[in-house]
């Protein structure tokens, strides 16, 4: 339910302009929800955020509950963050402190989702014992797959990796002390991309906290394909794994950014 404080409202109409589902109308000079508008509200809270005088309350969320607008990184600092992000495959054994884990967890709330469908479900696996409960059965299954020799038939280039798997090396979870898995309902409007967006933001924020990250495609496919491997995640009914990210303190230091080739870009101007 959206309510407007008539004493504070300046009648600027910004809430009407910003509402993507157009459920506001001016009624007696005051913004009000249209009849049946609640059925179309996607709870994006843009009306709450845009009001210059804080006259709007949405579902008991008030302007006082919102974070103030703060300073943003400079373009140079943001570009440095993008340039210096690296995939980390060597992690320290030191676990991430609980207060930093809490910050990472809280930041997930601001992840954009298609149609503002905020039914994301995140699982944080913390500590080596917890990680071992996923690592050991996954590697056991992978060693069995390798022994069938099916992977070798798919690509001979896998031979070196397959040997490391048979030798017991953790080529999947890289001995990372933490893992975050994000899932969405299968019927979410953008079920395939929402977890990727969430983990991309999680990853960049993690860099600012001194952490390293690694997108774990092997674990993603293992959880998607094998029910017994994803069962410990305890996902709600109807949810599907959408992405997996390993993280922890890096045990390696990079001394410069890389030099990637430019992305092919086609500009269309009329």
Rosetta blueprint (number, residue, H / E / L):
1 X L
2 X E
3 X E
4 X E
5 X L
6 X L
7 X L
8 X L
9 X L
10 X L
11 X L
12 X L
13 X L
14 X H
15 X H
16 X H
17 X H
18 X H
19 X L
20 X L
21 X L
22 X L
23 X L
24 X E
25 X E
26 X E
27 X E
28 X L
29 X L
30 X E
31 X E
32 X E
33 X E
34 X L
35 X L
36 X L
37 X H
38 X H
39 X H
40 X L
41 X L
42 X L
43 X L
44 X L
45 X L
46 X H
47 X H
48 X H
49 X H
50 X H
51 X L
52 X L
53 X L
54 X L
55 X L
56 X E
57 X E
58 X E
59 X L
60 X L
61 X E
62 X L
63 X H
64 X H
65 X H
66 X L
67 X L
68 X L
69 X L
70 X L
71 X L
72 X L
73 X L
74 X L
75 X H
76 X H
77 X H
78 X H
79 X H
80 X H
81 X H
82 X H
83 X H
84 X H
85 X L
86 X L
87 X E
88 X L
89 X L
90 X L
91 X E
92 X L
93 X L
94 X L
95 X L
96 X L
97 X L
98 X H
99 X H
100 X H
101 X H
102 X H
103 X H
104 X H
105 X H
106 X H
107 X H
108 X H
109 X H
110 X H
111 X L
112 X L
113 X L
114 X H
115 X H
116 X H
117 X L
118 X L
119 X L
120 X L
121 X E
122 X E
123 X E
124 X E
125 X E
126 X E
127 X L
128 X H
129 X H
130 X H
131 X H
132 X H
133 X H
134 X H
135 X H
136 X H
137 X H
138 X H
139 X H
140 X H
141 X H
142 X H
143 X H
144 X H
145 X H
146 X H
147 X H
148 X L
149 X L
150 X H
151 X H
152 X H
153 X H
154 X H
155 X L
156 X H
157 X H
158 X H
159 X H
160 X H
161 X H
162 X H
163 X H
164 X H
165 X H
166 X H
167 X L
168 X L
169 X L
170 X L
171 X L
172 X L
173 X L
174 X L
175 X L
176 X L
177 X L
178 X E
179 X E
180 X E
181 X E
182 X E
183 X E
184 X E
185 X E
186 X L
187 X L
188 X L
189 X L
190 X L
191 X H
192 X H
193 X H
194 X H
195 X H
196 X H
197 X H
198 X H
199 X H
200 X H
201 X H
202 X H
203 X H
204 X H
205 X H
206 X H
207 X H
208 X H
209 X L
210 X L
211 X L
212 X E
213 X E
214 X E
215 X E
216 X L
217 X H
218 X H
219 X H
220 X H
221 X H
222 X H
223 X H
224 X H
225 X H
226 X L
227 X H
228 X H
229 X H
230 X H
231 X H
232 X H
233 X H
234 X L
235 X L
236 X L
237 X L
238 X L
239 X E
240 X E
241 X E
242 X E
243 X E
244 X E
245 X E
246 X E
247 X E
248 X E
249 X L
250 X E
251 X L
252 X L
253 X L
254 X L
255 X L
256 X L
257 X L
258 X L
259 X L
260 X L
261 X L
262 X L
263 X L
264 X L
265 X L
266 X L
267 X L
268 X L
269 X L
270 X L
